[in-house]
Amino acid sequence: MKRHHLRTLQALYAHPLQHGVRGSQVEALCRALGAEVTELGDRRLRLRLPGGQETWIQASCGVRQPDLDAEALMRVRHLLQEAGVTPDHPEADAASPRGDQSRRLVLHLDHHATDVFRLEGEDAEHAVLRPHGVWGSDQNLTHRHDRDATGQRAPRDTDYLARITAAMADADAILLLGHGTGESDMRQVLLHYLESHRRDLLEKVVGVETLDDAGLSPAALLAIAREHFGNLPHRRPLVIPGQEVVRG
């Protein structure tokens, strides 16, 4: 188990209950354990582990209200206890880079474009990935974007998802930012894609945050990254073959 997931696990078992445990951290831990995470509405998430153990939690919405309350923490703790997952019995895992030596990736996801921030040491690189296929057209990508004129489900832009996945490949820790629900939420679309194509990358996802404002500037997005990764790096362009280079 990765160190960041182990720290979340230790926080869930802390006595007395530890404040400041983010819903995004718990969701990332459960996904790393192979859990199925389902949105139930009213800001609730259902967590179902591979062994059939299941619970739900009330998750706060937005980067300003990210912490779980005591009831949610106890629900998750009991779920993990039932599955035999404790800080004393985590999965063995090789050591990974820590702190400023790790390669941290922040993805601000949308069907129209994805901001990619790669943080390493005191530097940050920024680029934008844009869809060229289905989602690169002028079709409506909200609410009913996943249906065509006959009512059938339209194909996903797998090329766009594959290029986002490729950008994630060498990261040690990944933070997903975005908004929306269901198929209009690119974070969930990407996570479902990873479950089928690159399950190894799911364990690197350390947070899935909802943004209250979709129009945040790059500086504001980096400030959110600081909350997770501890420093605000200097930014330089990230060059991804075939993609637009954005200069800060």
C-alpha positions in Angstrom: 0.0 0.0 0.0 1.3 3.5 -0.9 2.4 5.7 2.0 -0.3 8.3 1.4 -3.0 5.5 1.6 -1.4 4.1 4.7 -1.5 7.5 6.4 -5.2 7.8 5.6 -5.7 4.3 7.0 -3.9 5.3 10.2 -6.0 8.4 10.5 -9.2 6.4 10.2 -8.1 4.1 13.1 -6.8 7.0 15.3 -8.0 7.3 18.9 -9.6 9.7 19.6 -11.1 10.3 16.2 -8.8 12.4 14.1 -10.2 15.6 12.5 -9.2 16.7 9.0 -9.6 13.4 7.1 -10.7 14.4 3.6 -13.5 12.6 1.8 -11.3 12.5 -1.3 -8.5 10.7 0.6 -11.0 8.0 1.9 -12.4 7.6 -1.7 -8.9 7.2 -3.0 -8.0 4.6 -0.3 -11.1 2.6 -1.0 -10.5 2.6 -4.8 -6.9 1.4 -4.1 -8.4 -1.5 -2.2 -10.5 -2.3 -5.2 -13.7 -0.8 -4.0 -16.6 0.2 -6.2 -17.6 3.9 -5.4 -21.0 5.0 -6.5 -22.7 8.4 -6.2 -26.1 8.1 -4.5 -27.1 11.7 -4.7 -27.4 14.3 -1.9 -23.6 14.2 -1.6 -23.6 10.5 -0.5 -21.2 7.9 -1.7 -21.6 4.1 -1.5 -18.4 2.2 -0.8 -18.4 -1.5 -1.7 -15.3 -3.6 -1.2 -14.4 -6.6 -3.4 -15.4 -9.0 -0.5 -19.0 -7.6 -0.5 -18.6 -5.3 2.5 -20.6 -2.1 2.0 -21.4 1.2 3.5 -22.3 4.7 2.6 -21.0 8.1 3.7 -22.1 11.7 3.6 -19.3 13.5 1.7 -18.9 17.2 1.9 -18.8 19.0 -1.4 -16.2 21.5 -2.6 -12.7 22.3 -1.7 -13.7 24.4 1.3 -15.7 21.7 3.0 -13.6 18.5 2.3 -13.5 16.8 5.8 -15.6 13.8 6.9 -17.6 14.1 10.1 -17.4 11.6 13.0 -20.2 9.4 11.7 -18.7 9.0 8.3 -15.3 8.2 9.8 -16.8 5.5 12.0 -18.7 4.0 9.1 -15.5 3.7 7.0 -13.6 2.3 10.0 -16.2 -0.4 10.6 -16.2 -1.2 6.8 -12.5 -1.7 6.9 -12.6 -3.7 10.1 -15.1 -6.0 8.6 -12.9 -6.6 5.6 -9.8 -7.2 7.8 -8.0 -4.0 6.6 -6.1 -2.3 9.5 -2.9 -0.3 9.8 -1.2 -3.4 11.1 -2.1 -5.5 8.1 -1.8 -3.3 5.0 -0.8 -4.7 1.6 3.0 -4.8 1.2 4.3 -2.2 -1.2 7.7 -1.0 -2.4 9.0 2.3 -1.1 8.0 5.3 -3.2 9.4 8.9 -3.4 8.3 11.2 -0.7 7.7 15.0 -0.3 9.2 17.3 -2.9 11.0 14.4 -4.6 7.8 12.7 -5.7 6.2 13.4 -9.1 2.8 14.9 -8.3 0.1 15.4 -11.0 -3.0 17.6 -10.8 -5.6 17.1 -13.4 -8.4 19.7 -13.8 -10.8 17.6 -15.9 -13.5 18.6 -18.3 -15.0 17.2 -21.5 -13.7 20.2 -23.4 -10.2 20.4 -22.0 -8.0 19.1 -19.2 -5.4 21.2 -17.4 -2.4 19.1 -16.5 -0.1 20.3 -13.7 3.1 18.3 -13.1 4.7 19.2 -9.8 8.3 18.1 -8.9 10.6 19.8 -6.4 10.1 23.5 -6.6 8.9 23.5 -10.2 5.5 23.0 -11.8 4.8 22.4 -15.5 1.4 23.2 -17.1 -0.2 22.0 -20.3 -3.6 21.6 -21.7 -5.0 18.4 -23.3 -7.9 18.8 -25.7 -10.2 16.2 -27.3 -9.9 15.6 -31.0 -12.7 13.1 -31.4 -16.3 12.8 -30.2 -15.9 15.3 -27.3 -14.0 17.8 -29.5 -17.2 18.5 -31.5 -19.8 21.2 -30.8 -22.3 18.8 -29.4 -23.9 19.5 -26.0 -21.7 17.8 -23.4 -24.0 18.4 -20.4 -27.0 16.5 -19.1 -27.8 14.4 -22.2 -24.4 14.6 -23.9 -24.1 10.8 -23.7 -27.1 10.1 -25.9 -27.4 10.5 -29.6 -30.5 11.5 -31.5 -32.0 8.0 -31.5 -31.6 7.7 -27.7 -28.7 5.3 -27.9 -25.5 5.9 -25.8 -23.0 7.8 -27.9 -19.4 6.5 -27.9 -16.9 7.8 -25.5 -13.9 9.7 -26.7 -11.4 6.9 -25.9 -8.6 8.8 -27.6 -9.0 11.7 -25.2 -9.2 9.4 -22.2 -6.1 7.4 -23.4 -4.0 10.6 -23.7 -5.1 11.7 -20.2 -4.1 8.2 -18.9 -0.7 8.5 -20.7 0.0 11.8 -18.9 -0.7 10.0 -15.6 1.7 7.1 -16.2 4.9 8.3 -14.5 3.2 10.2 -11.6 3.7 9.0 -8.0 0.5 10.8 -6.7 -2.4 12.2 -8.7 -5.1 14.7 -7.7 -8.3 14.9 -9.8 -10.3 18.1 -9.8 -13.6 18.8 -11.5 -17.3 19.1 -11.1 -20.6 17.6 -12.3 -22.4 14.3 -11.6 -22.6 11.0 -13.5 -21.5 11.0 -17.1 -21.1 14.8 -17.0 -18.3 14.4 -14.4 -15.0 13.7 -16.2 -13.4 12.6 -12.9 -15.8 9.7 -12.7 -15.6 8.9 -16.4 -11.8 8.8 -16.2 -11.9 6.6 -13.0 -14.3 4.1 -14.8 -11.9 4.1 -17.8 -9.0 3.3 -15.5 -10.8 0.5 -13.9 -11.0 -1.2 -17.3 -7.7 -0.2 -18.8 -5.2 0.8 -16.1 -6.1 -0.4 -12.7 -2.5 0.1 -11.6 -3.0 3.9 -11.8 -6.0 3.9 -9.4 -3.7 3.5 -6.4 -1.8 6.6 -7.4 -5.0 8.7 -7.1 -4.7 10.5 -3.7 -7.7 12.8 -4.0 -10.9 13.4 -6.0 -12.0 17.0 -5.3 -15.1 18.9 -6.4 -14.7 22.5 -7.4 -17.4 25.0 -6.6 -16.2 27.2 -9.4 -15.3 25.6 -12.8 -13.6 28.8 -14.0 -10.6 28.8 -11.5 -7.4 30.3 -12.8 -4.1 28.2 -13.0 -2.9 30.1 -9.9 -6.0 29.1 -7.9 -5.6 25.4 -9.1 -2.0 25.4 -7.9 -3.2 26.8 -4.5 -5.5 23.8 -4.2 -2.5 21.6 -5.1 -0.6 23.2 -2.2 -3.2 22.0 0.2 -2.5 18.4 -0.8 1.1 18.5 -1.7 2.6 21.1 0.6 4.4 23.6 -1.7 3.5 26.1 -4.4 6.1 25.5 -7.2 7.3 27.9 -9.9 5.5 27.1 -13.1 7.0 26.4 -16.5 5.4 24.9 -19.7 4.8 21.2 -19.9 5.4 19.9 -23.4 3.1 17.0 -24.4 3.6 16.0 -28.1 0.8 17.3 -30.2 -0.7 19.5 -27.5 -0.9 23.3 -27.0 1.8 24.7 -24.6 0.3 27.1 -22.1 2.7 29.7 -20.6 1.9 31.2 -17.2 
